[in-house]
């Protein structure tokens, strides 16, 4: 397994986010291989933790990672929910705003030339997209309608031989929400072939 730059690894570990380190390293490896096919794309930037793992892979392969997020937080990130962090709330508006945190993370990891942040609604961006990708990582909102909309909007852009990675896939409802698992099931039904499981991270190949 190739090793990430120590400085980037330290930034990834320190960044806010919900990506366990072993899953992040697996994502990095998937990205390194998929970058030979095309650029990488993730849905759900949050504060940039996963973007460091994927962005480093893109940088090593001389390609780029596109990371898409509206930066106002998913349902599960809002006040009163388990994963809410008041530090990312903009005191001026009272709304979540994770974009400054993403920018800082990417700058600290020296990935500004390799990571391209797109601020907007995922399906809306997809409606104006035309580039095939070597890897698609779905880790946006975990409500079923949101997660399935991300899959339906973007899965068609995965190039032949490319990878679809889905985070927070739990078969047992007691361990987590079911939306990512249902997306994974949909992907299998659509012809994607499962290739790897690391924790809650599942990867499939077109």
GROMACS elastic network, one bead per residue, 0.5 to 0.9 nm:
[ bonds ]
;  ai    aj funct       b0    kb
    1    25     6  0.89723   500
    1    29     6  0.72049   500
    2    28     6  0.88981   500
    2    29     6  0.72565   500
    2    32     6  0.88920   500
    3     6     6  0.81721   500
    3     9     6  0.89744   500
    3    25     6  0.85626   500
    4     7     6  0.83577   500
    4     8     6  0.68365   500
    4     9     6  0.60992   500
    4    25     6  0.82847   500
    4    28     6  0.81025   500
    4    53     6  0.79855   500
    4    56     6  0.71008   500
    4    57     6  0.80978   500
    5     8     6  0.53156   500
    5     9     6  0.60831   500
    5    10     6  0.86730   500
    5    56     6  0.79345   500
    6    10     6  0.61601   500
    6    11     6  0.87076   500
    7    10     6  0.51758   500
    7    11     6  0.64217   500
    7    12     6  0.87735   500
    7   108     6  0.86221   500
    7   109     6  0.67307   500
    7   110     6  0.88105   500
    8    11     6  0.50630   500
    8    12     6  0.61775   500
    8    13     6  0.86469   500
    8    52     6  0.67709   500
    8    53     6  0.80260   500
    8    56     6  0.74095   500
    8   108     6  0.78710   500
    8   110     6  0.75744   500
    8   111     6  0.86402   500
    9    12     6  0.50831   500
    9    13     6  0.62265   500
    9    14     6  0.86637   500
    9    52     6  0.78428   500
    9    53     6  0.77193   500
    9   109     6  0.82234   500
   10    13     6  0.51830   500
   10    14     6  0.62291   500
   10    15     6  0.86676   500
   10   109     6  0.84646   500
   11    14     6  0.51309   500
   11    15     6  0.60022   500
   11    49     6  0.78630   500
   11    52     6  0.75962   500
   11   105     6  0.68850   500
   11   106     6  0.86516   500
   11   108     6  0.67411   500
   11   109     6  0.59480   500
   12    15     6  0.53590   500
   12    16     6  0.85219   500
   12    21     6  0.83880   500
   12    24     6  0.84735   500
   12    48     6  0.78812   500
   12    49     6  0.50685   500
   12    50     6  0.72887   500
   12    51     6  0.83589   500
   12    52     6  0.57456   500
   12    53     6  0.68644   500
   12   105     6  0.79810   500
   12   109     6  0.79400   500
   13    16     6  0.83745   500
   13    20     6  0.87305   500
   13    21     6  0.70366   500
   13    49     6  0.74362   500
   14    17     6  0.89510   500
   14    49     6  0.80995   500
   15    47     6  0.68315   500
   15    48     6  0.68535   500
   15    49     6  0.53010   500
   15   101     6  0.85469   500
   15   102     6  0.88704   500
   15   105     6  0.66518   500
   16    46     6  0.80854   500
   16    47     6  0.58111   500
   16    48     6  0.75116   500
   16    49     6  0.64541   500
   16   101     6  0.83239   500
   17    20     6  0.87371   500
   17    46     6  0.69300   500
   17    47     6  0.64173   500
   17    48     6  0.74587   500
   17    49     6  0.57728   500
   17    50     6  0.79055   500
   18    49     6  0.79749   500
   18    50     6  0.86701   500
   19    22     6  0.83797   500
   19    23     6  0.65151   500
   19    24     6  0.60940   500
   19    49     6  0.70407   500
   19    50     6  0.66190   500
   19   167     6  0.85075   500
   20    23     6  0.53921   500
   20    24     6  0.61748   500
   20    25     6  0.88121   500
   20   199     6  0.84401   500
   21    25     6  0.62138   500
   21    26     6  0.86018   500
   22    25     6  0.52040   500
   22    26     6  0.62798   500
   22    27     6  0.86389   500
   22   198     6  0.74235   500
   22   199     6  0.78969   500
   23    27     6  0.61103   500
   23    28     6  0.85850   500
   23   167     6  0.89030   500
   23   198     6  0.58386   500
   23   199     6  0.64631   500
   23   200     6  0.76596   500
   23   201     6  0.62645   500
   24    28     6  0.61847   500
   24    29     6  0.87337   500
   24    49     6  0.83974   500
   24    50     6  0.64402   500
   24    52     6  0.88648   500
   24    53     6  0.59233   500
   24    54     6  0.82841   500
   24   201     6  0.89193   500
   25    29     6  0.63371   500
   25    30     6  0.86804   500
   25    53     6  0.67325   500
   26    29     6  0.51251   500
   26    30     6  0.62379   500
   26    31     6  0.85500   500
   26    53     6  0.88247   500
   26   198     6  0.70174   500
   26   201     6  0.83617   500
   27    30     6  0.50416   500
   27    31     6  0.60500   500
   27    32     6  0.86201   500
   27    50     6  0.80174   500
   27    53     6  0.66441   500
   27    54     6  0.65966   500
   27    57     6  0.88786   500
   27   137     6  0.87617   500
   27   165     6  0.80144   500
   27   201     6  0.81371   500
   27   203     6  0.88379   500
   28    31     6  0.50071   500
   28    32     6  0.61982   500
   28    33     6  0.88337   500
   28    50     6  0.86965   500
   28    52     6  0.86112   500
   28    54     6  0.52062   500
   28    55     6  0.82341   500
   28    56     6  0.73690   500
   28    57     6  0.56417   500
   28    58     6  0.88720   500
   29    32     6  0.51162   500
   29    33     6  0.64950   500
   29    34     6  0.86256   500
   29    53     6  0.87038   500
   29    54     6  0.85046   500
   29    57     6  0.72981   500
   30    33     6  0.54139   500
   30    34     6  0.60718   500
   30    35     6  0.84793   500
   30    54     6  0.84744   500
   30    57     6  0.84151   500
   30   135     6  0.79143   500
   30   163     6  0.76016   500
   30   165     6  0.85657   500
   30   203     6  0.82257   500
   31    34     6  0.50274   500
   31    35     6  0.57848   500
   31    36     6  0.88810   500
   31    40     6  0.70143   500
   31    53     6  0.82723   500
   31    54     6  0.57652   500
   31    55     6  0.84014   500
   31    56     6  0.86999   500
   31    57     6  0.54331   500
   31    58     6  0.68248   500
   31   134     6  0.80376   500
   31   135     6  0.65945   500
   31   163     6  0.84669   500
   32    35     6  0.53760   500
   32    36     6  0.73604   500
   32    54     6  0.79956   500
   32    56     6  0.84977   500
   32    58     6  0.66357   500
   32    60     6  0.73747   500
   32    61     6  0.67002   500
   33    36     6  0.59727   500
   33    37     6  0.78865   500
   33    57     6  0.84651   500
   33    61     6  0.87819   500
   33   134     6  0.85702   500
   34    37     6  0.54228   500
   34    38     6  0.67305   500
   34    39     6  0.79508   500
   34    40     6  0.75531   500
   34   133     6  0.84521   500
   34   135     6  0.56537   500
   34   161     6  0.82093   500
   34   162     6  0.59640   500
   34   163     6  0.64996   500
   35    38     6  0.51371   500
   35    39     6  0.56873   500
   35    40     6  0.65081   500
   35    57     6  0.74278   500
   35    58     6  0.61409   500
   35    60     6  0.89210   500
   35    61     6  0.61166   500
   35    62     6  0.83347   500
   35    63     6  0.67590   500
   35    64     6  0.83490   500
   35   133     6  0.83721   500
   35   134     6  0.56685   500
   35   135     6  0.72829   500
   35   162     6  0.88343   500
   36    39     6  0.81658   500
   36    61     6  0.69870   500
   36    63     6  0.85821   500
   36   134     6  0.72543   500
   37   133     6  0.73178   500
   37   135     6  0.83350   500
   37   159     6  0.73539   500
   37   160     6  0.84791   500
   37   161     6  0.75689   500
   37   162     6  0.66506   500
   38    63     6  0.75696   500
   38    64     6  0.87407   500
   38   131     6  0.89051   500
   38   132     6  0.68249   500
   38   135     6  0.74421   500
   38   158     6  0.89650   500
   38   159     6  0.75893   500
   38   162     6  0.80604   500
   39    58     6  0.72276   500
   39    63     6  0.57351   500
   39    64     6  0.53888   500
   39    65     6  0.60597   500
   39    66     6  0.77144   500
   39   131     6  0.86719   500
   39   132     6  0.77331   500
   39   133     6  0.50598   500
   39   134     6  0.55148   500
   39   135     6  0.70706   500
   40    54     6  0.75345   500
   40    55     6  0.82747   500
   40    57     6  0.89951   500
   40    58     6  0.69658   500
   40    63     6  0.79671   500
   40    64     6  0.62900   500
   40    66     6  0.62329   500
   40    67     6  0.84859   500
   40   133     6  0.56748   500
   40   134     6  0.56772   500
   40   136     6  0.62874   500
   40   137     6  0.80936   500
   41    54     6  0.86954   500
   41    64     6  0.84089   500
   41    65     6  0.54073   500
   41    67     6  0.57662   500
   41    68     6  0.77793   500
   41   133     6  0.67783   500
   41   134     6  0.81050   500
   41   135     6  0.61694   500
   41   136     6  0.50242   500
   41   137     6  0.62608   500
   41   138     6  0.87062   500
   42    45     6  0.71274   500
   42    50     6  0.86476   500
   42    51     6  0.77865   500
   42    54     6  0.85542   500
   42    65     6  0.74765   500
   42    66     6  0.63665   500
   42    68     6  0.62773   500
   42    69     6  0.88627   500
   42   135     6  0.81043   500
   42   136     6  0.57210   500
   42   138     6  0.59876   500
   42   139     6  0.72058   500
   42   140     6  0.85158   500
   43    66     6  0.86478   500
   43    67     6  0.61231   500
   43    68     6  0.50697   500
   43    69     6  0.64670   500
   43   122     6  0.69195   500
   43   136     6  0.78091   500
   43   137     6  0.61591   500
   43   138     6  0.50330   500
   43   139     6  0.55655   500
   43   140     6  0.53251   500
   43   141     6  0.88781   500
   43   150     6  0.74990   500
   44    48     6  0.89485   500
   44    67     6  0.69271   500
   44    68     6  0.58207   500
   44    69     6  0.50970   500
   44    70     6  0.83392   500
   44    71     6  0.83984   500
   44   122     6  0.85921   500
   44   137     6  0.85003   500
   44   138     6  0.70365   500
   44   139     6  0.51251   500
   44   141     6  0.73940   500
   45    48     6  0.54480   500
   45    49     6  0.78353   500
   45    50     6  0.73416   500
   45    51     6  0.67289   500
   45    67     6  0.57813   500
   45    68     6  0.60844   500
   45    69     6  0.55246   500
   45    70     6  0.87318   500
   45    71     6  0.76568   500
   45    98     6  0.84771   500
   45    99     6  0.85277   500
   45   102     6  0.72249   500
   45   117     6  0.82077   500
   45   139     6  0.80499   500
   45   140     6  0.76733   500
   46    49     6  0.77344   500
   46    50     6  0.87163   500
   46    69     6  0.71448   500
   46    71     6  0.65065   500
   46    72     6  0.88548   500
   46    73     6  0.73907   500
   46    97     6  0.89918   500
   46    98     6  0.58384   500
   46    99     6  0.74963   500
   46   101     6  0.80429   500
   46   102     6  0.67534   500
   46   140     6  0.84976   500
   47    50     6  0.85391   500
   47    51     6  0.85101   500
   47    71     6  0.86940   500
   47    98     6  0.56578   500
   47    99     6  0.69133   500
   47   100     6  0.79762   500
   47   101     6  0.50090   500
   47   103     6  0.79583   500
   47   104     6  0.84857   500
   47   105     6  0.69703   500
   48    52     6  0.63155   500
   48    67     6  0.88212   500
   48    98     6  0.89407   500
   48    99     6  0.89286   500
   48   101     6  0.73173   500
   48   103     6  0.78028   500
   48   104     6  0.85650   500
   48   105     6  0.58420   500
   48   106     6  0.67272   500
   49    52     6  0.55293   500
   49    53     6  0.70788   500
   49   102     6  0.81897   500
   49   105     6  0.74720   500
   49   106     6  0.88227   500
   50    53     6  0.52001   500
   50    54     6  0.62410   500
   50    55     6  0.81446   500
   51    54     6  0.50802   500
   51    55     6  0.52795   500
   51    56     6  0.80239   500
   51    65     6  0.76353   500
   51    66     6  0.88175   500
   51    67     6  0.71076   500
   51   102     6  0.86075   500
   51   105     6  0.87742   500
   51   106     6  0.76695   500
   51   115     6  0.74140   500
   52    56     6  0.57870   500
   52    57     6  0.83920   500
   52   105     6  0.77810   500
   52   106     6  0.67888   500
   52   109     6  0.68899   500
   52   111     6  0.76032   500
   52   115     6  0.84746   500
   53    56     6  0.55441   500
   53    57     6  0.65877   500
   53    58     6  0.89783   500
   54    57     6  0.50635   500
   54    58     6  0.62549   500
   54    59     6  0.86335   500
   54    65     6  0.68366   500
   54   115     6  0.87549   500
   55    59     6  0.60428   500
   55    60     6  0.85484   500
   55    63     6  0.89823   500
   55    64     6  0.68937   500
   55    65     6  0.55330   500
   55    66     6  0.86727   500
   55   106     6  0.85346   500
   55   111     6  0.66081   500
   55   114     6  0.60336   500
   55   115     6  0.56735   500
   56    60     6  0.61362   500
   56    61     6  0.86554   500
   56    65     6  0.88830   500
   56   109     6  0.84967   500
   56   111     6  0.70943   500
   56   114     6  0.77030   500
   56   115     6  0.87431   500
   57    60     6  0.51979   500
   57    61     6  0.64221   500
   57    62     6  0.87171   500
   57    63     6  0.85907   500
   57    64     6  0.87165   500
   57    65     6  0.86540   500
   58    61     6  0.51703   500
   58    62     6  0.60800   500
   58    64     6  0.50586   500
   58    65     6  0.60326   500
   58   114     6  0.64942   500
   58   115     6  0.81235   500
   59    63     6  0.59339   500
   59    64     6  0.65421   500
   59    65     6  0.84092   500
   59   111     6  0.74276   500
   59   113     6  0.81289   500
   59   114     6  0.54503   500
   59   115     6  0.83893   500
   60    63     6  0.77564   500
   61    64     6  0.84209   500
   62   114     6  0.79521   500
   63   114     6  0.67991   500
   64   113     6  0.78339   500
   64   115     6  0.57895   500
   64   116     6  0.71408   500
   65   114     6  0.61762   500
   65   116     6  0.61029   500
   65   117     6  0.83817   500
   66   114     6  0.85845   500
   66   115     6  0.60189   500
   66   117     6  0.59610   500
   66   118     6  0.69368   500
   67   115     6  0.71456   500
   67   116     6  0.62233   500
   67   118     6  0.59861   500
   67   119     6  0.84261   500
   68    71     6  0.87700   500
   68   116     6  0.86501   500
   68   117     6  0.61498   500
   68   119     6  0.59632   500
   68   120     6  0.67370   500
   68   121     6  0.77570   500
   68   122     6  0.64427   500
   68   125     6  0.83239   500
   68   140     6  0.88252   500
   69    72     6  0.81585   500
   69    73     6  0.84993   500
   69    99     6  0.85610   500
   69   117     6  0.79813   500
   69   118     6  0.66197   500
   69   119     6  0.53425   500
   69   120     6  0.56908   500
   69   121     6  0.65319   500
   69   122     6  0.67470   500
   69   140     6  0.76468   500
   70    73     6  0.74447   500
   70    97     6  0.86739   500
   70    98     6  0.88388   500
   70    99     6  0.84317   500
   70   118     6  0.81599   500
   70   119     6  0.50789   500
   70   121     6  0.55158   500
   70   122     6  0.77677   500
   71    74     6  0.84993   500
   71    96     6  0.70650   500
   71    97     6  0.53222   500
   71    98     6  0.50876   500
   71    99     6  0.56784   500
   71   119     6  0.70850   500
   71   120     6  0.79533   500
   72    77     6  0.88853   500
   72    78     6  0.88232   500
   72    89     6  0.87778   500
   72    95     6  0.65392   500
   72    97     6  0.51190   500
   72    98     6  0.67774   500
   72    99     6  0.85351   500
   73    76     6  0.78076   500
   73    77     6  0.55209   500
   73    78     6  0.66159   500
   73    84     6  0.89541   500
   73    95     6  0.85735   500
   73    96     6  0.59759   500
   73    97     6  0.73444   500
   73    98     6  0.75398   500
   73   141     6  0.80721   500
   74    77     6  0.52635   500
   74    78     6  0.68127   500
   74   140     6  0.72486   500
   74   142     6  0.75433   500
   74   143     6  0.84600   500
   75    78     6  0.55497   500
   75    79     6  0.89403   500
   75    81     6  0.78554   500
   75   141     6  0.69123   500
   75   142     6  0.78845   500
   75   143     6  0.74974   500
   76    79     6  0.84866   500
   76    80     6  0.87407   500
   76    81     6  0.55630   500
   76    82     6  0.67571   500
   76    83     6  0.59620   500
   76    84     6  0.70864   500
   76   141     6  0.77003   500
   76   142     6  0.76107   500
   76   143     6  0.84354   500
   77    80     6  0.84528   500
   77    81     6  0.61982   500
   77    82     6  0.72458   500
   77    85     6  0.71946   500
   77    96     6  0.84986   500
   78    81     6  0.57504   500
   78    82     6  0.84460   500
   78    83     6  0.74948   500
   78    84     6  0.53167   500
   78    85     6  0.80854   500
   78    86     6  0.89701   500
   78    95     6  0.87426   500
   78    96     6  0.76544   500
   79    82     6  0.83969   500
   79    83     6  0.84999   500
   79    84     6  0.55379   500
   79    85     6  0.78539   500
   79    86     6  0.76738   500
   80    83     6  0.85843   500
   80    84     6  0.69054   500
   81    84     6  0.56379   500
   82    85     6  0.89098   500
   84    87     6  0.89768   500
   84    88     6  0.87305   500
   85    88     6  0.60230   500
   85    89     6  0.75751   500
   85    96     6  0.88366   500
   86    89     6  0.53536   500
   86    90     6  0.88262   500
   86    96     6  0.81339   500
   87    90     6  0.81944   500
   87    96     6  0.87625   500
   88    95     6  0.84929   500
   88    96     6  0.56039   500
   88    97     6  0.58396   500
   88    98     6  0.58116   500
   88   100     6  0.88944   500
   88   101     6  0.78821   500
   89    92     6  0.87354   500
   89    93     6  0.81300   500
   89    94     6  0.59679   500
   89    95     6  0.54200   500
   89    97     6  0.58517   500
   89    98     6  0.79138   500
   90    93     6  0.56407   500
   90    94     6  0.53583   500
   90    95     6  0.55735   500
   90    96     6  0.58106   500
   90    97     6  0.58911   500
   90    98     6  0.88212   500
   91    94     6  0.52000   500
   91    95     6  0.76428   500
   91    96     6  0.89712   500
   92    95     6  0.81805   500
   93    96     6  0.83713   500
   97   100     6  0.72199   500
   97   101     6  0.82787   500
   98   101     6  0.52920   500
   98   102     6  0.63285   500
   98   103     6  0.88400   500
   99   102     6  0.50440   500
   99   103     6  0.62309   500
   99   104     6  0.86608   500
   99   117     6  0.89284   500
   99   119     6  0.82620   500
  100   103     6  0.51383   500
  100   104     6  0.62271   500
  100   105     6  0.86473   500
  101   104     6  0.51605   500
  101   105     6  0.61508   500
  101   106     6  0.86683   500
  102   105     6  0.51180   500
  102   106     6  0.61782   500
  102   107     6  0.85142   500
  102   117     6  0.85621   500
  103   106     6  0.52998   500
  103   107     6  0.60984   500
  103   108     6  0.85426   500
  103   112     6  0.84071   500
  103   117     6  0.84495   500
  104   107     6  0.50965   500
  104   108     6  0.59997   500
  104   109     6  0.85627   500
  105   108     6  0.51387   500
  105   109     6  0.62343   500
  105   110     6  0.87329   500
  105   111     6  0.88093   500
  106   109     6  0.51478   500
  106   110     6  0.62986   500
  106   111     6  0.53300   500
  106   112     6  0.59259   500
  106   115     6  0.73196   500
  107   110     6  0.50865   500
  107   111     6  0.61123   500
  107   112     6  0.58217   500
  108   111     6  0.77761   500
  108   112     6  0.89939   500
  109   112     6  0.81223   500
  110   113     6  0.79891   500
  110   114     6  0.87181   500
  111   114     6  0.51812   500
  111   115     6  0.59258   500
  112   115     6  0.55619   500
  112   116     6  0.74084   500
  113   116     6  0.75368   500
  118   125     6  0.84238   500
  119   122     6  0.87812   500
  119   125     6  0.89286   500
  120   123     6  0.88535   500
  120   124     6  0.73620   500
  120   125     6  0.66664   500
  121   124     6  0.53465   500
  121   125     6  0.62420   500
  121   126     6  0.87160   500
  122   125     6  0.52539   500
  122   126     6  0.62231   500
  122   127     6  0.87802   500
  122   140     6  0.86865   500
  122   149     6  0.84599   500
  122   150     6  0.64850   500
  122   153     6  0.78576   500
  122   154     6  0.85880   500
  123   127     6  0.62295   500
  123   149     6  0.67522   500
  123   150     6  0.62178   500
  123   152     6  0.84514   500
  123   153     6  0.54769   500
  123   154     6  0.77431   500
  124   127     6  0.52077   500
  124   128     6  0.71240   500
  124   153     6  0.86133   500
  125   128     6  0.55136   500
  125   129     6  0.63991   500
  125   153     6  0.89799   500
  126   130     6  0.80514   500
  126   150     6  0.87485   500
  126   153     6  0.58635   500
  126   154     6  0.63445   500
  127   130     6  0.85563   500
  127   153     6  0.74789   500
  129   132     6  0.89457   500
  129   157     6  0.87420   500
  130   157     6  0.76426   500
  131   157     6  0.68178   500
  132   156     6  0.83131   500
  132   158     6  0.57574   500
  132   159     6  0.54659   500
  133   136     6  0.67369   500
  133   157     6  0.59898   500
  133   158     6  0.50957   500
  133   159     6  0.56779   500
  133   162     6  0.71787   500
  133   163     6  0.86329   500
  134   157     6  0.87041   500
  134   158     6  0.60930   500
  134   159     6  0.58079   500
  134   160     6  0.82794   500
  134   161     6  0.77249   500
  134   163     6  0.62302   500
  134   164     6  0.85906   500
  135   158     6  0.64604   500
  135   159     6  0.80619   500
  135   162     6  0.56474   500
  135   164     6  0.57893   500
  135   165     6  0.73534   500
  136   154     6  0.77180   500
  136   155     6  0.73645   500
  136   157     6  0.82092   500
  136   158     6  0.65246   500
  136   162     6  0.81824   500
  136   163     6  0.63370   500
  136   165     6  0.61174   500
  136   166     6  0.84003   500
  137   163     6  0.82889   500
  137   164     6  0.60292   500
  137   166     6  0.58240   500
  137   167     6  0.76719   500
  137   203     6  0.88783   500
  138   147     6  0.77448   500
  138   150     6  0.71758   500
  138   151     6  0.73322   500
  138   164     6  0.77559   500
  138   165     6  0.62740   500
  138   167     6  0.65037   500
  138   180     6  0.85550   500
  139   142     6  0.77190   500
  139   147     6  0.80288   500
  139   165     6  0.86485   500
  139   166     6  0.63974   500
  139   167     6  0.54810   500
  139   168     6  0.77173   500
  139   180     6  0.84501   500
  140   146     6  0.77822   500
  140   147     6  0.67010   500
  140   150     6  0.77818   500
  140   167     6  0.89152   500
  141   144     6  0.82757   500
  141   145     6  0.88869   500
  141   146     6  0.57282   500
  141   147     6  0.58618   500
  141   150     6  0.87834   500
  142   145     6  0.82837   500
  142   146     6  0.65385   500
  142   147     6  0.55180   500
  142   148     6  0.89342   500
  142   168     6  0.85954   500
  142   177     6  0.72970   500
  142   178     6  0.82663   500
  142   179     6  0.58853   500
  142   180     6  0.66873   500
  143   146     6  0.53459   500
  143   147     6  0.60712   500
  143   148     6  0.84459   500
  143   177     6  0.82408   500
  143   178     6  0.86781   500
  143   179     6  0.61691   500
  143   180     6  0.86788   500
  144   147     6  0.52489   500
  144   148     6  0.58833   500
  144   149     6  0.82640   500
  144   178     6  0.77767   500
  144   180     6  0.76621   500
  144   182     6  0.80340   500
  144   183     6  0.83039   500
  145   148     6  0.53246   500
  145   149     6  0.59485   500
  145   150     6  0.86549   500
  145   179     6  0.82293   500
  146   149     6  0.51017   500
  146   150     6  0.63170   500
  146   151     6  0.88018   500
  146   179     6  0.87712   500
  147   150     6  0.51967   500
  147   151     6  0.64335   500
  147   152     6  0.87513   500
  147   179     6  0.64771   500
  147   180     6  0.66763   500
  147   183     6  0.70449   500
  148   151     6  0.50201   500
  148   152     6  0.60596   500
  148   153     6  0.84379   500
  148   179     6  0.76339   500
  148   180     6  0.81805   500
  148   182     6  0.82272   500
  148   183     6  0.60138   500
  148   186     6  0.87824   500
  149   152     6  0.50762   500
  149   153     6  0.59243   500
  149   154     6  0.84678   500
  150   153     6  0.51891   500
  150   154     6  0.60461   500
  150   155     6  0.79878   500
  151   154     6  0.54168   500
  151   155     6  0.53441   500
  151   156     6  0.85097   500
  151   183     6  0.70263   500
  151   186     6  0.89206   500
  151   187     6  0.82372   500
  152   155     6  0.59920   500
  152   156     6  0.75649   500
  153   156     6  0.73030   500
  153   157     6  0.85984   500
  154   157     6  0.56295   500
  154   158     6  0.75619   500
  155   158     6  0.56780   500
  155   164     6  0.75206   500
  155   187     6  0.84002   500
  156   159     6  0.79875   500
  158   161     6  0.81666   500
  158   162     6  0.56594   500
  158   163     6  0.68496   500
  158   164     6  0.71338   500
  158   205     6  0.89136   500
  158   206     6  0.71222   500
  159   162     6  0.50079   500
  159   163     6  0.80488   500
  159   206     6  0.71948   500
  160   163     6  0.86510   500
  160   205     6  0.81662   500
  160   206     6  0.54887   500
  161   205     6  0.60572   500
  161   206     6  0.52338   500
  162   204     6  0.84624   500
  162   205     6  0.57012   500
  162   206     6  0.56420   500
  163   192     6  0.87650   500
  163   203     6  0.65984   500
  163   204     6  0.56390   500
  163   206     6  0.63887   500
  164   187     6  0.86213   500
  164   192     6  0.79967   500
  164   202     6  0.83362   500
  164   203     6  0.56822   500
  164   204     6  0.51483   500
  164   205     6  0.61613   500
  164   206     6  0.75381   500
  165   184     6  0.89557   500
  165   201     6  0.69459   500
  165   202     6  0.56566   500
  165   204     6  0.63283   500
  165   205     6  0.87245   500
  166   169     6  0.68329   500
  166   180     6  0.67711   500
  166   181     6  0.85035   500
  166   183     6  0.81301   500
  166   184     6  0.70647   500
  166   200     6  0.82519   500
  166   201     6  0.58449   500
  166   202     6  0.54038   500
  166   203     6  0.64527   500
  166   204     6  0.85486   500
  167   180     6  0.69034   500
  167   181     6  0.89781   500
  167   200     6  0.58878   500
  167   202     6  0.65662   500
  167   203     6  0.88779   500
  168   176     6  0.74540   500
  168   177     6  0.79594   500
  168   178     6  0.87644   500
  168   179     6  0.88743   500
  168   180     6  0.62117   500
  168   181     6  0.77818   500
  168   199     6  0.83531   500
  168   201     6  0.61411   500
  168   202     6  0.83633   500
  169   176     6  0.78352   500
  169   177     6  0.80149   500
  169   178     6  0.72493   500
  169   179     6  0.79107   500
  169   180     6  0.50357   500
  169   182     6  0.83924   500
  169   183     6  0.86979   500
  169   184     6  0.74982   500
  169   199     6  0.84888   500
  169   201     6  0.63663   500
  169   202     6  0.69043   500
  170   173     6  0.67582   500
  170   174     6  0.85742   500
  170   175     6  0.62931   500
  170   176     6  0.57827   500
  170   177     6  0.69570   500
  170   178     6  0.64261   500
  170   179     6  0.88291   500
  170   180     6  0.74314   500
  170   181     6  0.57969   500
  170   200     6  0.63419   500
  171   174     6  0.87828   500
  171   175     6  0.79419   500
  171   176     6  0.82263   500
  171   177     6  0.88505   500
  171   178     6  0.70639   500
  171   181     6  0.61923   500
  171   182     6  0.88548   500
  172   175     6  0.56064   500
  172   176     6  0.70828   500
  172   177     6  0.85784   500
  172   178     6  0.79861   500
  173   176     6  0.53778   500
  173   177     6  0.60221   500
  173   178     6  0.62091   500
  174   177     6  0.80792   500
  177   180     6  0.73740   500
  177   181     6  0.80683   500
  178   181     6  0.52185   500
  178   182     6  0.61677   500
  178   183     6  0.86915   500
  179   182     6  0.50998   500
  179   183     6  0.62362   500
  179   184     6  0.86562   500
  180   184     6  0.61513   500
  180   185     6  0.86280   500
  181   185     6  0.62328   500
  181   186     6  0.86131   500
  182   186     6  0.61559   500
  182   187     6  0.86022   500
  183   187     6  0.61661   500
  183   188     6  0.87003   500
  184   187     6  0.50534   500
  184   188     6  0.63246   500
  184   189     6  0.86516   500
  184   202     6  0.79349   500
  184   203     6  0.89842   500
  184   204     6  0.86329   500
  185   188     6  0.51794   500
  185   189     6  0.62224   500
  185   190     6  0.86000   500
  186   189     6  0.50240   500
  186   190     6  0.61226   500
  186   191     6  0.88265   500
  186   192     6  0.89560   500
  187   191     6  0.64824   500
  187   192     6  0.55094   500
  187   193     6  0.82350   500
  187   204     6  0.81322   500
  188   191     6  0.52399   500
  188   193     6  0.61713   500
  188   194     6  0.72303   500
  188   204     6  0.80322   500
  189   192     6  0.73084   500
  191   205     6  0.88401   500
  191   206     6  0.70883   500
  192   204     6  0.56944   500
  192   205     6  0.54361   500
  193   203     6  0.84501   500
  193   204     6  0.50122   500
  193   205     6  0.50946   500
  193   206     6  0.64524   500
  194   197     6  0.82663   500
  194   202     6  0.75010   500
  194   203     6  0.59955   500
  194   205     6  0.64350   500
  195   202     6  0.78404   500
  195   203     6  0.57062   500
  195   204     6  0.51897   500
  195   205     6  0.66303   500
  196   201     6  0.81158   500
  196   202     6  0.57843   500
  196   203     6  0.51121   500
  196   204     6  0.70047   500
  197   200     6  0.71511   500
  197   201     6  0.57676   500
  197   203     6  0.64640   500
  198   201     6  0.51876   500
  198   202     6  0.65371   500
  198   203     6  0.86995   500
  199   202     6  0.79426   500
